[in-house]
Amino acid sequence: MKLIAAEYCPFSLRCVLALREKRKRFELVTVDMAEKTQFGELLSPYGRVPVLEHKERPIYESSVINEYLEEVFPEPALLPEDPYDRAVARFWIDFCNTRFMPAYFNLLKSTPGKKRDALRAELLEHLTFIEDQGLSPRPADQPFWLSNGIGLVDFAFYPFFERFADVEVFRNVKVPDQLTQLRKWLKTMRCLPSVQSISRSRAHYIEYFRKFYAD
Ligand SMILES: N[C@@H](CCC(=O)N[C@@H](CS)C(=O)NCC(=O)O)C(=O)O
């Protein structure tokens, strides 16, 4: 099994984390997206990574890949068993893909001014929504988003927080101190061996992203 991925790509990280948590052996092929025309055949029809190659067939889009992995390798389970709970998990993955992630990248790509201020407010609103609707309703001793075990919702969001130093330093948005559940969840995630295997230091991210996002 092969994962075509890119360095610093949060979507690729989602799949690396799911594969590691499923304890699956896979070849990680890293392509340089700055030279993406050279790698055309490896990319998705949208010209993107990640792409999973399994049994000589390609699977595209990080959320689809992770659901495929869950179906093909059901153990350990990364989605809840109950259909309602699965729907809740899929809601959060959708929220991440359609609200949180666009707000995060639009803020990073913004130029100084009123629009940036609005994008900053939007991202903060999403962080508060995660705290209030996603993490606060959990039982106090539940470590992960939806259960006592790690799951696809945790992996959908974490890669953006892994590199959150970029919005903190270059766009002045940090996870507010009062979002205690979100902070607690982040702490738990950072202790996972699969997460530690892909983590880099805050200083590393700041240095790397400076050339893209410093005004
Ligand atoms: N919705 C896609 C997003 C993947 C994505 O945007 N990947 C980036 C790298 S982080 C990419 O391939 N960008 C190339 C491009 O859009 O030209 C997913 O979840 O897999």
The ligand as an SDF file (V2000), in Angstrom:
LIG
                    3D

 20 19  0  0  0  0  0  0  0  0999 V2000
   -9.8720   18.0940   -0.1910 N   0  0  0  0  0  0  0  0  0  0  0  0
   -8.5550   17.5500   -0.3840 C   0  0  0  0  0  0  0  0  0  0  0  0
   -7.5310   18.6660   -0.2040 C   0  0  0  0  0  0  0  0  0  0  0  0
   -6.1170   18.1900   -0.5540 C   0  0  0  0  0  0  0  0  0  0  0  0
   -5.1860   19.3640   -0.8430 C   0  0  0  0  0  0  0  0  0  0  0  0
   -5.6000   20.5300   -0.9750 O   0  0  0  0  0  0  0  0  0  0  0  0
   -3.9080   19.0340   -0.9520 N   0  0  0  0  0  0  0  0  0  0  0  0
   -2.9500   20.0270   -1.3110 C   0  0  0  0  0  0  0  0  0  0  0  0
   -1.6150   19.8110   -0.5970 C   0  0  0  0  0  0  0  0  0  0  0  0
   -1.7900   20.1270    1.1260 S   0  0  0  0  0  0  0  0  0  0  0  0
   -2.6700   19.9230   -2.7850 C   0  0  0  0  0  0  0  0  0  0  0  0
   -2.5190   18.8450   -3.3060 O   0  0  0  0  0  0  0  0  0  0  0  0
   -2.6030   21.0740   -3.4430 N   0  0  0  0  0  0  0  0  0  0  0  0
   -2.2750   21.1450   -4.8070 C   0  0  0  0  0  0  0  0  0  0  0  0
   -3.1720   22.0430   -5.5530 C   0  0  0  0  0  0  0  0  0  0  0  0
   -4.3040   22.2910   -5.1070 O   0  0  0  0  0  0  0  0  0  0  0  0
   -2.7370   22.5000   -6.6170 O   0  0  0  0  0  0  0  0  0  0  0  0
   -8.3240   16.4060    0.6160 C   0  0  0  0  0  0  0  0  0  0  0  0
   -8.9380   16.4190    1.6800 O   0  0  0  0  0  0  0  0  0  0  0  0
   -7.5590   15.4790    0.2930 O   0  0  0  0  0  0  0  0  0  0  0  0
  1  2  1  0
  2  3  1  0
  2 18  1  0
  3  4  1  0
  4  5  1  0
  5  6  2  0
  5  7  1  0
  7  8  1  0
  8  9  1  0
  8 11  1  0
  9 10  1  0
 11 12  2  0
 11 13  1  0
 13 14  1  0
 14 15  1  0
 15 16  2  0
 15 17  1  0
 18 19  2  0
 18 20  1  0
M  END
$$$$
